[in-house]
Amino acid sequence: MPNFSDAMAPGAMTLGALWRQTAARLVTLGGGRLGRQEAAREARLLIGYAMGLAPTDVIAYPERLCRTAEIDLVGSFLERRGAGEPLSRIVGQREFWSLPFKVSDQTLDPRPDSETLVQAATDRLRGGKSVKTTPLKFLDLGTGSGCLLLALLSEWPAAYGLGIDVSLGAITTARENAQALKLFSRADFVVSSWGAALAPTWDIVICNPPYIPRHSLGVLSREVQFDPERALDGGPDGLQAYRDLVPSAGYLIGEKGFLVLEIGMNQGDDVVALARAAGLELVDRRPDLSGIERCLVFGAANRA
């Protein structure tokens, strides 16, 4: 691994020069996959985090001189990026649904494709009636950072939400995110397994379960491999989590609620079959930003 700190020639370097050099290095590290605009954005975030500055300050004060220790720290961040570590893992934060979320080693890194679930749930609620002031109830199974639940709560100011996860570390992170987003008064987080011992009836049950087939874990992209394995491992065929949670979903959503699930590539038909066997009816299926089917929405088969 090259010593990027040495390559940046620490000394009397301006912030503007450091930004340009960091952005150029990111393009090189990405093997051309990272465009210049995205590299410049990442460079601002890395430099801002290293120096305790807002990313906009990197642009606003290009003549500011950088200390050697600051340049070295940026260089160490570049080494981590070169090893495949996601930017969000380095700076400890990821934007999701236009909200900032803390991430930890106990949580999945929230990704834009999962916003498909929030949009599907929001569209389903708005399609029925005006519910901005209705006291809705949201349940997030396997909440992780809390991004799905808290994104929904940010849209529905009268709603209450519960997030559950088997990881105490994930629950701690989700609580911190709720506090930072000023949503803590309407959100609770509990260590539990799926929907065990929960009372009905929830307006939205949302879940991004582990769905990667176990044999595929070793060939995931380097960035995904920084996610906790328990949040990725879907068992031998990737469907174990759905077998565990779908049978109780009808009880959790009752006759009026909806189950919103994230799925992996080519898993749609299998998950639909599991849901139908549990008395659920498919009401929507949606692709992600790449056009891959990513979200399924179910309601009770016997609803009026």
C-alpha positions as CSV (number, residue, x, y, z in Angstrom):
1,M,0.0,0.0,0.0
2,P,1.5,3.4,-1.0
3,N,2.2,5.9,1.7
4,F,-0.3,8.6,0.6
5,S,0.9,11.0,3.3
6,D,4.4,11.1,1.8
7,A,2.9,11.5,-1.6
8,M,1.2,14.6,-0.5
9,A,4.4,16.2,0.7
10,P,3.3,17.5,4.1
11,G,4.3,21.0,4.9
12,A,3.0,24.5,4.0
13,M,0.1,23.3,1.9
14,T,-3.1,25.3,1.5
15,L,-6.6,23.8,2.0
16,G,-7.4,24.3,-1.7
17,A,-4.3,22.4,-2.8
18,L,-5.0,19.6,-0.3
19,W,-8.5,19.3,-1.7
20,R,-7.4,19.1,-5.3
21,Q,-4.7,16.6,-4.5
22,T,-7.0,14.5,-2.3
23,A,-9.7,14.5,-5.1
24,A,-7.1,13.4,-7.7
25,R,-5.9,10.6,-5.4
26,L,-9.5,9.4,-4.9
27,V,-10.0,9.2,-8.7
28,T,-6.8,7.0,-8.9
29,L,-7.9,4.8,-6.0
30,G,-11.2,4.2,-7.6
31,G,-9.6,3.0,-10.8
32,G,-11.6,5.4,-12.8
33,R,-14.9,4.3,-11.3
34,L,-15.2,7.5,-9.2
35,G,-15.9,10.6,-11.4
36,R,-14.2,13.9,-10.7
37,Q,-17.3,15.5,-9.3
38,E,-17.9,12.6,-6.8
39,A,-14.2,12.5,-5.9
40,A,-14.3,16.3,-5.2
41,R,-17.3,15.7,-2.9
42,E,-15.6,12.8,-1.1
43,A,-12.5,14.9,-0.7
44,R,-14.4,17.7,1.0
45,L,-16.0,15.3,3.4
46,L,-12.7,13.5,4.3
47,I,-10.8,16.8,4.8
48,G,-13.6,18.4,6.7
49,Y,-13.8,15.4,9.1
50,A,-10.0,15.3,9.5
51,M,-9.8,19.0,10.4
52,G,-13.1,19.5,12.2
53,L,-14.4,21.7,9.4
54,A,-17.7,21.8,7.6
55,P,-17.3,20.5,4.0
56,T,-18.3,23.9,2.7
57,D,-15.3,25.4,4.6
58,V,-13.0,23.5,2.3
59,I,-14.3,25.5,-0.5
60,A,-14.8,28.8,1.3
61,Y,-11.2,29.1,2.8
62,P,-8.8,27.7,0.1
63,E,-5.9,29.7,1.3
64,R,-6.0,28.3,4.9
65,L,-2.7,26.6,5.6
66,C,-2.8,22.9,6.7
67,R,-0.8,21.5,9.6
68,T,1.3,18.5,8.9
69,A,-0.8,16.4,11.3
70,E,-3.9,17.3,9.4
71,I,-2.3,16.3,6.1
72,D,-1.2,13.0,7.6
73,L,-4.6,12.2,8.9
74,V,-6.2,12.8,5.5
75,G,-3.5,10.5,4.0
76,S,-4.5,7.8,6.5
77,F,-8.1,8.2,5.4
78,L,-7.0,7.7,1.8
79,E,-5.2,4.5,2.7
80,R,-8.5,3.2,4.2
81,R,-10.4,4.2,1.1
82,G,-7.8,2.4,-1.0
83,A,-8.4,-0.7,1.1
84,G,-12.1,-0.5,0.1
85,E,-13.5,1.0,3.4
86,P,-16.6,3.0,2.6
87,L,-16.5,6.8,3.1
88,S,-19.4,6.5,5.5
89,R,-17.4,4.1,7.7
90,I,-14.5,6.5,7.9
91,V,-16.5,9.6,8.7
92,G,-19.1,7.6,10.7
93,Q,-22.1,9.0,8.9
94,R,-24.2,8.4,5.9
95,E,-27.0,10.5,4.3
96,F,-30.3,8.7,3.8
97,W,-33.6,10.2,2.8
98,S,-31.8,13.6,3.0
99,L,-31.1,13.0,6.7
100,P,-27.7,12.4,8.4
101,F,-27.4,9.0,10.1
102,K,-24.6,7.8,12.3
103,V,-23.3,4.3,11.3
104,S,-21.4,1.9,13.4
105,D,-19.7,-1.5,13.1
106,Q,-23.0,-3.0,14.3
107,T,-25.2,-1.6,11.6
108,L,-25.6,-1.8,7.9
109,D,-24.4,1.2,5.9
110,P,-27.7,2.8,4.7
111,R,-27.7,2.8,0.9
112,P,-29.9,4.8,-1.6
113,D,-31.6,1.7,-2.9
114,S,-33.2,1.1,0.5
115,E,-35.0,4.5,0.1
116,T,-37.3,2.6,-2.2
117,L,-38.9,1.0,0.8
118,V,-39.6,4.4,2.5
119,Q,-41.0,5.8,-0.8
120,A,-43.3,2.7,-1.2
121,A,-44.6,2.9,2.4
122,T,-45.2,6.7,2.1
123,D,-47.0,6.3,-1.3
124,R,-49.2,3.5,0.2
125,L,-50.2,5.6,3.1
126,R,-50.9,8.7,1.1
127,G,-52.8,6.7,-1.4
128,G,-55.5,6.0,1.2
129,K,-56.3,9.3,2.8
130,S,-54.7,12.4,4.3
131,V,-52.8,11.0,7.3
132,K,-50.4,13.7,8.3
133,T,-52.2,14.2,11.6
134,T,-53.3,10.6,12.1
135,P,-51.5,8.7,14.9
136,L,-50.0,6.0,12.8
137,K,-47.8,3.2,14.1
138,F,-44.7,2.0,12.3
139,L,-42.6,-1.1,13.1
140,D,-39.1,-1.6,11.8
141,L,-37.8,-5.2,12.1
142,G,-34.0,-5.4,12.2
143,T,-33.8,-1.6,12.5
144,G,-29.9,-1.3,12.4
145,S,-29.2,2.4,12.3
146,G,-32.9,3.2,12.5
147,C,-32.8,4.8,9.0
148,L,-36.0,3.3,7.7
149,L,-38.1,4.0,10.8
150,L,-36.7,7.5,11.4
151,A,-37.2,8.4,7.7
152,L,-40.8,7.4,8.0
153,L,-41.3,9.4,11.2
154,S,-39.8,12.4,9.6
155,E,-42.6,12.3,7.0
156,W,-45.4,11.7,9.5
157,P,-45.3,14.1,12.4
158,A,-48.1,12.4,14.4
159,A,-46.7,8.9,14.0
160,Y,-45.1,6.6,16.6
161,G,-42.4,4.0,15.7
162,L,-40.8,1.0,17.2
163,G,-37.5,-0.4,16.0
164,I,-36.2,-3.9,17.1
165,D,-32.9,-5.6,16.5
166,V,-31.0,-8.5,18.0
167,S,-27.9,-6.3,18.3
168,L,-27.6,-4.1,21.4
169,G,-25.0,-2.1,19.5
170,A,-27.4,-1.4,16.6
171,I,-30.1,-0.4,19.0
172,T,-27.7,2.0,20.7
173,T,-26.8,3.6,17.3
174,A,-30.5,3.9,16.4
175,R,-31.3,5.6,19.6
176,E,-28.5,8.1,19.0
177,N,-29.8,8.8,15.6
178,A,-33.3,9.4,16.9
179,Q,-31.9,11.8,19.5
180,A,-29.8,13.7,16.9
181,L,-32.8,14.0,14.5
182,K,-35.1,15.1,17.4
183,L,-37.4,12.1,16.8
184,F,-36.6,10.4,20.1
185,S,-40.0,11.3,21.7
186,R,-41.8,9.3,19.0
187,A,-39.5,6.3,18.7
188,D,-38.6,3.4,20.9
189,F,-36.0,0.8,20.3
190,V,-35.9,-2.7,21.8
191,V,-33.5,-5.7,21.6
192,S,-35.6,-8.6,20.2
193,S,-35.8,-11.1,17.4
194,W,-38.1,-10.1,14.5
195,G,-41.7,-9.7,15.6
196,A,-41.7,-12.1,18.6
197,A,-44.1,-11.1,21.4
198,L,-45.2,-7.9,19.8
199,A,-48.8,-6.7,19.9
200,P,-50.8,-5.9,16.8
201,T,-51.8,-3.8,14.8
202,W,-49.2,-1.8,12.9
203,D,-50.0,0.5,10.0
204,I,-46.6,-0.2,8.4
205,V,-44.2,-3.0,9.2
206,I,-41.0,-2.4,7.3
207,C,-37.9,-4.6,7.1
208,N,-34.6,-4.9,5.3
209,P,-33.6,-8.4,6.4
210,P,-30.3,-10.2,5.6
211,Y,-30.8,-11.8,2.2
212,I,-27.4,-12.6,0.8
213,P,-27.0,-16.4,0.2
214,R,-24.2,-17.6,2.5
215,H,-22.1,-18.9,-0.3
216,S,-22.0,-15.4,-1.9
217,L,-20.7,-13.5,1.2
218,G,-17.1,-14.0,0.2
219,V,-17.6,-12.4,-3.3
220,L,-19.4,-9.3,-2.2
221,S,-17.8,-5.9,-3.1
222,R,-15.1,-4.7,-0.7
223,E,-17.4,-1.9,0.6
224,V,-20.3,-4.3,1.5
225,Q,-17.9,-6.6,3.3
226,F,-17.4,-3.9,5.9
227,D,-21.1,-4.4,6.9
228,P,-21.7,-6.8,9.9
229,E,-22.1,-10.4,8.6
230,R,-25.2,-11.1,10.7
231,A,-27.0,-8.2,8.7
232,L,-26.0,-9.8,5.4
233,D,-26.2,-13.6,5.9
234,G,-29.6,-14.9,4.7
235,G,-28.8,-18.5,5.2
236,P,-28.0,-21.1,2.5
237,D,-30.4,-19.7,-0.1
238,G,-30.8,-16.1,1.2
239,L,-34.4,-16.7,2.2
240,Q,-34.2,-17.7,5.9
241,A,-35.1,-14.4,7.3
242,Y,-38.3,-14.3,5.2
243,R,-39.3,-17.7,6.5
244,D,-38.8,-16.5,10.0
245,L,-40.6,-13.2,9.8
246,V,-43.3,-13.5,7.1
247,P,-45.6,-16.0,8.9
248,S,-46.3,-13.6,11.8
249,A,-46.6,-10.6,9.5
250,G,-50.4,-11.0,9.0
251,Y,-50.9,-10.7,12.7
252,L,-48.6,-7.7,13.0
253,I,-50.3,-5.7,10.2
254,G,-53.9,-6.8,10.8
255,E,-56.5,-6.1,8.1
256,K,-55.5,-2.5,7.4
257,G,-51.7,-2.4,7.6
258,F,-48.9,-3.1,5.1
259,L,-45.7,-5.2,5.1
260,V,-42.8,-3.5,3.2
261,L,-39.8,-5.8,2.5
262,E,-36.5,-5.3,0.8
263,I,-35.4,-8.3,-1.3
264,G,-32.3,-9.4,-3.1
265,M,-31.8,-10.0,-6.8
266,N,-34.2,-12.6,-8.2
267,Q,-35.9,-13.3,-4.8
268,G,-39.2,-11.7,-5.6
269,D,-41.2,-14.7,-6.7
270,D,-40.0,-16.9,-3.8
271,V,-40.8,-14.2,-1.2
272,V,-44.3,-13.6,-2.8
273,A,-44.9,-17.4,-2.5
274,L,-44.0,-17.3,1.2
275,A,-46.2,-14.4,1.8
276,R,-49.2,-15.9,0.0
277,A,-48.9,-19.0,2.1
278,A,-49.1,-16.8,5.2
279,G,-52.3,-15.1,4.0
280,L,-50.8,-12.0,2.5
281,E,-51.5,-10.4,-0.8
282,L,-49.0,-8.6,-3.0
283,V,-50.0,-5.0,-3.6
284,D,-46.9,-3.4,-5.0
285,R,-43.4,-4.4,-6.3
286,R,-40.7,-1.8,-7.1
287,P,-37.2,-1.6,-8.6
288,D,-34.3,0.2,-7.1
289,L,-32.2,2.9,-8.7
290,S,-30.5,0.3,-11.0
291,G,-33.8,-1.2,-12.2
292,I,-33.4,-4.3,-10.0
293,E,-36.6,-5.4,-8.1
294,R,-35.9,-4.3,-4.6
295,C,-39.2,-3.8,-2.7
296,L,-42.3,-5.8,-2.2
297,V,-45.5,-4.5,-0.4
298,F,-48.1,-6.9,1.0
299,G,-51.5,-6.4,2.7
300,A,-53.9,-8.9,4.2
301,A,-55.5,-11.1,1.6
302,N,-58.9,-10.8,3.2
303,R,-59.0,-7.0,3.6
304,A,-62.2,-5.2,2.6
